[in-house]
Amino acid sequence: MRTITCHFPITVRITGTPSPAALERLGEVVEEALARRLRLARARLATAGYPDIVPAPADPAGTAAASSTARPETRP
């Protein structure tokens, strides 16, 4: 079976000055939201006929992000 690996950058924009506790909670909230979206994506892929989609192991060193070719968003 062929393997395709996809990396998706995640950007969180914060308005105002959050407290240290709010910043800590933000990480948990983003992680929960991402997990929900990945479950939804896997379900849709399975429905489309691709039930064998498996998540790749986590990249704790962050090397995937470091090698990303994504560019920062610019606004006019």
C-alpha positions in Angstrom: 0.0 0.0 0.0 1.3 3.5 -0.9 1.9 6.0 1.9 1.0 9.6 1.7 2.0 11.9 4.6 0.3 15.3 5.0 1.3 18.1 7.3 -1.1 20.9 8.2 0.1 24.2 9.8 -2.1 25.5 12.6 -2.3 29.2 13.4 -3.9 30.5 16.5 -4.6 34.2 16.7 -5.0 35.8 20.1 -6.6 39.2 20.7 -5.8 41.0 23.9 -3.5 39.9 26.6 -4.4 36.5 27.9 -3.3 35.4 31.4 -0.8 32.6 31.8 -3.7 30.3 32.8 -5.6 31.2 29.7 -2.6 30.5 27.5 -2.1 27.1 29.2 -5.8 26.3 28.6 -5.5 27.4 25.0 -3.2 24.5 24.2 -5.7 22.0 25.6 -8.6 23.6 23.6 -6.7 23.6 20.3 -5.6 20.0 20.9 -9.3 18.9 21.6 -10.5 20.8 18.5 -7.9 19.3 16.3 -8.7 15.8 17.6 -12.4 16.3 16.8 -11.6 17.5 13.3 -9.2 14.5 12.6 -11.9 12.1 13.7 -14.4 13.8 11.3 -11.9 13.6 8.5 -11.2 9.9 9.1 -14.9 9.2 9.1 -15.4 11.1 5.8 -12.5 9.3 4.2 -13.9 5.9 5.4 -17.3 6.9 3.9 -15.6 7.7 0.6 -14.1 4.2 0.5 -10.8 4.7 2.3 -11.3 3.0 5.6 -7.6 2.1 6.1 -6.4 5.7 6.8 -4.2 5.7 9.9 -2.7 8.6 11.7 1.1 9.0 11.4 3.1 8.9 14.7 3.4 12.3 16.4 6.5 14.4 15.6 7.5 15.5 19.1 10.7 17.1 17.9 8.8 19.4 15.6 10.9 18.6 12.6 7.9 18.5 10.3 7.1 22.1 11.2 10.7 23.2 10.7 10.7 21.7 7.2 7.4 23.2 6.2 7.3 25.4 3.1 4.2 27.3 4.4 4.5 31.0 4.2 3.1 33.3 6.9 -0.2 35.0 6.0 0.1 38.6 4.9 -2.7 41.1 4.9 -3.0 44.2 2.6 
